[in-house]
Amino acid sequence: ALPFTETVLALQHMFRNLFAAIFMRSKNLETFTIKDRDEEVKGGVQGLRQVNVNRDKAMDSLMDALRSGGIAKVSDEHDEVWVAHCASMARVKEWTPDAELSYVWRKPDSGDDHLWFATLFMHVASQIIGVSKPARFQMSPILG
């Protein structure tokens, strides 16, 4: 089970714009898809607000946005930590079970990645709420 599932479900009752983020891997080009449905007690349908993040494609998009200047970070005392977290992730070549060469994002055994994933979630969220477009088209919010 995912950590904090019950907390996310409880918070979604209070905050309509809160989405659970679930990582998945897909060969398609979508960086994320949204599942959003209201609860129907009579029909036995559970309410759901979830964003499925296509892990490797979304990280590729984030890296493109960072490199192209689509995301700006205000310089502050946390710069070195943020850069270290971002640098802890690596895009590596791997062979799939179908003998296809693919690129996936891996975290080495050492190093923290929390701020990398926080930046990734900001990148996806900014596209969901419409304050940015995919990388290279418009600037995402400024980090600071």
trRosetta pair geometry for C-beta under 8 A, 3 or more apart (Angstrom, degrees):
i j d omega theta_ij theta_ji phi_ij phi_ji
1 5 6.0 -86 171 -5 104 141
2 5 4.8 107 74 -62 94 103
2 20 8.0 99 106 -173 159 125
2 22 7.5 -88 -82 -108 153 91
4 7 4.3 -47 -167 40 84 121
4 8 5.8 89 131 -26 89 93
5 8 5.9 -56 -150 36 31 109
5 9 6.4 27 155 -16 66 107
5 20 7.7 34 -130 -128 67 143
6 9 5.7 -54 -145 39 32 111
6 10 6.3 32 156 -19 65 107
7 10 5.8 -56 -147 38 29 109
7 11 6.2 25 156 -16 65 110
8 11 5.8 -59 -144 40 29 109
8 12 6.3 37 155 -29 64 104
8 18 7.2 -165 -161 146 75 119
8 20 4.8 78 161 -91 147 103
9 12 5.7 -50 -150 26 30 116
9 13 7.5 36 151 -22 58 96
9 20 7.9 -1 -63 -56 62 131
10 13 6.1 -50 -167 22 38 112
10 14 7.5 19 145 -4 64 105
11 14 5.7 -63 -157 43 45 106
11 15 5.7 -13 163 28 82 109
11 18 5.4 -84 123 125 103 171
12 15 6.6 -74 -120 65 28 72
12 16 7.8 67 -171 -113 63 25
12 18 5.0 -135 -97 81 65 111
12 20 7.5 -48 -62 -35 131 92
12 47 7.3 179 127 116 128 117
12 49 5.6 171 -144 40 128 119
14 18 8.0 33 71 5 74 139
15 18 4.2 73 96 -21 111 115
16 49 7.9 156 -176 -74 48 163
17 129 7.6 37 -161 -92 128 113
18 49 6.6 100 89 98 56 137
19 34 7.3 -66 -132 -134 147 96
19 36 7.9 -59 -107 -85 109 97
19 49 4.8 -110 -107 144 68 93
19 50 6.0 140 -170 -116 87 17
19 51 4.7 58 145 -14 139 99
19 125 8.0 178 42 -106 119 89
19 128 7.3 -101 6 -176 153 168
20 49 6.8 121 8 93 77 66
20 50 4.7 -26 64 -111 94 81
20 51 7.3 -177 83 26 44 65
21 50 7.6 161 -85 -163 22 67
21 51 5.2 -19 -107 69 70 98
21 53 5.6 20 -170 -17 99 122
21 121 6.2 -101 -43 -117 169 104
21 124 7.2 108 -120 86 128 152
22 50 6.0 10 0 -176 114 115
22 51 7.3 171 26 85 70 47
22 52 5.3 -30 73 -110 98 64
22 53 6.9 169 77 19 40 78
23 52 7.9 101 -142 -164 9 60
23 53 5.4 -40 -103 72 56 97
23 55 4.5 45 -162 -72 107 111
24 52 5.0 -3 11 -175 128 105
24 53 7.0 145 25 69 72 44
24 54 6.2 -41 80 -100 82 51
24 55 6.7 -175 66 -17 27 92
25 54 6.9 89 -128 -157 30 68
25 55 5.7 -40 -80 34 75 109
25 56 6.4 44 -126 3 93 106
25 104 7.9 -11 -124 -119 133 111
26 30 7.1 -3 83 57 137 94
26 54 5.0 -72 38 -122 100 112
26 57 7.5 -43 65 -1 82 133
28 54 7.2 -109 72 -109 82 154
28 57 7.9 -41 93 -47 57 164
29 57 6.5 161 -159 -144 38 143
30 33 5.8 40 143 -55 146 90
30 54 5.8 127 96 -14 71 144
30 57 7.0 90 88 106 35 155
31 53 7.2 -15 155 -154 70 68
31 54 5.5 -134 -153 49 27 106
31 57 4.9 -143 -103 119 63 101
31 58 4.3 111 -170 -89 95 71
31 61 4.9 -20 -101 -6 145 153
31 124 7.0 -151 129 -106 112 93
31 127 7.8 61 78 58 129 167
31 134 7.2 150 4 -117 139 110
32 51 5.3 6 -179 178 126 102
32 52 6.3 158 -158 82 68 52
32 53 4.9 -23 -102 -107 101 56
32 54 6.2 -143 -73 7 42 81
32 58 6.1 57 -50 -87 91 123
32 124 5.3 87 -35 -145 156 116
32 127 7.5 138 41 81 126 131
32 128 7.6 -56 97 -67 143 102
33 51 7.3 164 81 -157 36 59
33 52 4.9 -6 57 55 87 105
33 54 7.7 69 -7 -36 85 99
34 50 7.4 156 -157 86 53 49
34 51 5.4 -26 -102 -104 71 74
34 52 7.7 -160 -79 19 23 75
34 128 6.8 118 -77 -127 132 111
35 48 5.4 -29 127 124 108 120
35 49 7.5 -180 94 -136 68 20
35 50 4.6 0 57 60 105 95
35 51 7.7 -167 23 -80 70 28
35 52 6.9 60 -12 -20 103 102
36 48 7.0 -147 -120 98 23 71
36 49 5.3 32 -117 -115 77 70
36 50 7.7 -166 -69 31 55 54
37 45 6.7 -80 135 158 128 123
37 47 6.5 -156 98 -140 67 48
37 48 5.3 25 46 47 89 90
38 45 8.0 61 95 107 53 119
38 47 5.6 -23 -163 -113 32 97
39 45 6.4 173 -152 98 42 77
39 46 6.2 -27 -114 -162 88 29
39 47 3.4 -54 -48 -42 88 98
40 43 4.0 7 119 40 124 108
40 44 7.3 -16 94 37 86 26
40 45 4.0 36 42 43 99 111
41 44 7.7 28 -177 -72 29 33
51 124 6.4 136 145 153 149 131
51 128 6.6 -73 -96 -82 142 143
53 58 5.0 -23 -177 -22 96 163
53 120 7.6 84 -171 151 150 114
53 124 5.9 -58 -107 -96 114 159
54 57 4.2 1 113 43 117 116
54 58 5.6 143 71 -26 65 93
55 58 6.2 -67 -145 36 15 106
55 59 6.5 7 162 -12 59 110
55 105 6.8 -136 148 44 96 113
56 59 5.8 -56 -146 38 31 109
56 60 6.4 37 153 -22 64 103
56 102 7.9 43 145 159 170 111
56 103 6.8 152 -174 102 129 72
56 104 5.2 -80 -97 -126 133 58
56 105 5.5 174 -114 1 72 92
57 60 5.5 -50 -150 33 33 115
57 61 6.4 35 151 -19 64 104
58 61 5.5 -52 -150 36 34 114
58 62 6.4 37 150 -21 65 103
58 120 6.2 80 136 -165 112 108
58 123 7.4 142 -179 95 93 122
58 124 6.2 -5 -150 -74 129 113
59 62 5.4 -47 -144 35 36 114
59 63 6.3 37 155 -19 65 103
59 89 7.1 -127 -158 157 135 149
59 91 7.5 175 120 -85 121 101
59 105 4.5 -16 93 -39 166 156
59 120 6.4 -29 -93 -112 70 128
60 63 5.9 -56 -149 37 29 109
60 64 6.4 31 152 -19 63 107
60 91 7.5 85 -89 -111 79 138
60 103 7.8 90 -81 100 120 124
61 64 5.6 -54 -149 36 31 113
61 65 6.4 31 153 -19 65 105
61 123 7.1 156 111 151 102 135
61 134 6.2 -78 -152 -157 124 93
61 135 5.1 -175 -169 -9 73 122
62 65 5.7 -55 -149 36 32 111
62 66 6.4 30 154 -18 66 105
62 71 7.8 2 -159 -11 69 149
62 119 6.6 111 -163 122 130 99
62 120 5.2 -59 -73 -106 158 74
62 123 4.9 -167 -103 9 94 174
62 135 7.6 -155 -81 -64 15 128
63 66 5.7 -53 -147 37 33 111
63 67 6.1 27 158 -15 66 110
63 91 7.5 -45 -34 -42 167 135
64 67 6.0 -59 -142 41 28 106
64 68 5.9 11 164 -7 66 116
64 70 7.4 21 119 20 71 136
64 135 4.1 99 100 141 108 161
64 136 6.5 -47 149 -34 115 101
65 68 6.3 -63 -135 45 23 100
65 70 3.7 -89 -154 75 75 123
65 71 4.8 63 138 -16 106 103
65 123 6.3 160 48 -132 158 125
65 135 3.8 -119 -66 -108 80 102
65 136 7.5 -115 -93 -29 61 57
65 140 6.2 37 -179 -7 140 125
66 70 7.3 -61 -43 52 22 83
66 71 5.4 -34 -88 50 59 115
66 86 7.6 154 -138 -158 167 144
66 119 7.9 37 -74 159 121 140
68 135 6.3 115 36 178 134 100
68 136 5.4 -26 130 -87 172 75
69 72 7.0 22 -171 -73 69 84
69 139 7.8 -46 132 -105 73 99
70 132 7.7 104 171 -165 103 129
70 135 5.1 179 36 -141 168 68
70 136 6.3 -75 -65 -52 136 31
70 137 7.8 46 -124 39 130 48
70 138 7.3 76 -147 91 100 29
70 139 5.6 -166 -161 -113 54 51
70 140 6.0 63 144 -1 85 90
71 119 7.4 91 164 -168 159 109
71 123 6.8 -55 -78 -94 140 100
71 139 7.2 149 -83 -161 32 72
71 140 4.7 -10 -96 52 84 117
71 141 7.9 11 -135 67 81 46
71 142 7.9 147 -171 -112 59 39
71 143 6.8 36 171 -13 102 108
72 139 6.8 1 -6 -161 102 122
72 142 4.8 -28 80 -119 98 87
72 143 7.1 -167 99 25 46 75
73 79 7.5 135 125 -113 128 82
73 82 6.8 172 -166 130 158 160
73 142 7.1 155 -102 -172 23 70
73 143 4.1 -22 -114 67 78 110
73 144 6.8 157 -166 -72 57 58
74 142 5.9 70 -37 157 92 112
74 143 6.5 -146 16 94 75 54
74 144 3.3 24 33 -104 128 107
75 79 5.8 2 -147 -72 70 133
76 79 6.3 157 61 -39 49 85
76 144 6.4 109 -25 -160 131 70
78 81 5.0 -59 -166 47 72 114
78 82 5.5 75 134 -28 90 103
78 115 8.0 175 160 -110 118 152
79 82 5.8 -61 -147 37 27 110
79 83 6.2 23 159 -15 66 108
80 83 5.9 -55 -145 39 29 109
80 84 6.2 31 154 -20 64 108
81 84 5.7 -55 -148 37 30 113
81 85 6.4 30 154 -19 65 105
81 115 6.7 115 129 -16 88 154
82 85 5.8 -55 -149 35 30 110
82 86 6.4 26 154 -15 65 108
82 115 4.9 -123 -123 146 65 153
82 119 7.8 96 -161 -51 103 129
82 143 7.9 137 -144 133 153 144
83 86 5.7 -57 -146 40 32 109
83 87 5.9 26 157 -16 67 112
84 87 5.8 -59 -140 43 27 108
84 88 6.6 42 154 -39 61 99
84 111 6.9 -148 163 -149 88 103
84 112 7.2 49 118 54 102 89
85 88 5.7 -45 -155 12 31 117
85 111 7.5 160 -115 167 41 96
85 112 5.4 -44 -106 101 88 86
85 113 5.6 130 -168 -131 82 28
85 114 6.0 -75 -139 51 137 60
85 115 3.7 104 77 48 161 101
85 116 4.9 -154 142 -27 91 84
86 89 6.8 -60 -174 25 39 103
86 115 6.8 -65 -44 100 75 99
86 116 4.9 144 -99 -92 50 93
86 119 7.0 4 -90 26 105 153
87 111 7.7 -106 93 -161 75 148
88 107 6.0 20 138 -145 96 89
88 108 6.5 -120 -171 36 72 94
88 110 7.8 -119 -140 107 108 54
88 111 3.3 -175 -124 136 120 133
88 112 6.3 -178 -24 69 168 33
88 113 4.9 -129 86 -78 126 82
88 116 6.7 -128 54 -23 95 141
89 105 5.5 2 -179 -173 113 107
89 106 7.3 152 -157 79 66 31
89 107 5.7 -45 -102 -91 65 71
89 113 5.9 89 -57 -127 95 120
89 116 5.3 145 -18 -167 128 164
90 105 7.1 154 79 -152 35 59
90 106 5.6 -28 67 66 87 80
90 107 7.6 139 19 -105 79 24
90 108 6.4 59 0 -41 124 92
91 103 5.4 19 175 176 100 112
91 104 7.3 173 -150 87 60 24
91 105 5.5 -34 -94 -93 66 69
92 103 7.0 163 81 -150 27 67
92 104 6.3 -28 63 65 77 73
92 105 7.8 124 16 -116 75 21
92 106 5.3 -19 16 18 124 120
93 101 6.0 -14 -166 -168 106 99
93 102 7.4 147 -153 79 57 33
93 103 5.9 -40 -94 -96 54 68
94 101 7.7 151 80 -153 32 54
94 102 5.8 -29 67 68 80 82
94 103 7.5 129 20 -114 77 21
94 104 5.3 -15 17 16 128 117
95 99 6.2 -11 -174 -133 111 40
95 100 7.1 144 -157 68 62 32
95 101 6.1 -38 -99 -95 64 55
95 102 7.6 121 -123 20 17 78
96 99 6.9 -63 71 11 73 14
96 100 4.5 -2 34 54 119 86
96 101 7.8 -131 0 -61 85 9
96 102 5.4 58 -44 -1 104 124
107 111 7.0 -146 -173 78 94 102
107 113 5.2 -80 -113 -43 132 148
108 111 5.9 57 66 25 100 120
112 115 7.6 63 121 9 105 87
113 116 4.6 -50 -170 38 77 123
113 117 6.0 71 134 -19 91 99
114 117 6.1 -63 -153 40 30 103
114 118 6.2 31 151 -20 67 108
115 118 5.2 -46 -139 37 39 117
115 119 6.3 43 156 -21 65 101
116 119 5.9 -58 -155 36 27 110
116 120 6.5 30 147 -21 63 106
117 120 5.2 -47 -145 34 39 117
117 121 6.3 39 155 -18 67 101
118 121 5.9 -52 -147 37 31 109
118 122 6.5 34 151 -20 62 105
119 122 5.6 -51 -148 35 33 114
119 123 6.3 39 151 -24 64 105
119 143 6.9 -24 -112 -86 95 148
120 123 5.6 -54 -151 33 31 115
120 124 6.6 25 154 -13 65 104
121 124 5.8 -52 -145 40 34 108
121 125 5.9 33 156 -18 67 110
122 125 5.7 -57 -140 42 28 110
122 126 6.1 31 159 -25 64 107
122 140 7.1 105 132 162 95 132
122 141 6.8 -102 174 57 112 112
122 143 7.0 91 118 -89 169 101
123 126 6.1 -52 -146 30 23 110
123 127 7.0 19 153 -13 57 105
123 132 7.8 -74 -152 79 55 147
123 140 5.9 -47 -118 -118 65 163
124 127 5.9 -62 -159 36 33 108
124 128 6.4 33 148 -22 69 107
125 128 5.4 -53 -146 34 36 114
125 129 6.3 15 163 -3 70 107
126 129 6.5 -60 -140 47 27 96
126 131 5.0 -80 -161 68 82 98
126 132 4.2 27 138 21 114 116
126 140 4.7 98 97 -147 165 96
126 141 5.5 -152 -105 -1 133 97
127 130 7.6 38 -178 -75 30 30
127 132 5.7 -62 -75 80 61 86
127 133 6.9 76 -120 -138 88 20
127 134 6.6 45 -114 -71 134 57
127 140 8.0 -47 -48 -106 75 105
131 140 7.4 80 106 -148 93 55
131 141 6.1 28 120 -52 135 96
132 138 5.3 -171 -152 96 65 102
132 139 6.5 -97 -119 106 108 33
132 140 4.1 -7 -85 -100 165 62
132 141 7.0 -110 -39 -19 122 64
133 137 3.9 -64 97 94 125 127
133 138 4.3 84 25 25 98 111
134 137 5.7 62 67 14 65 124
139 142 7.9 9 156 -61 119 74
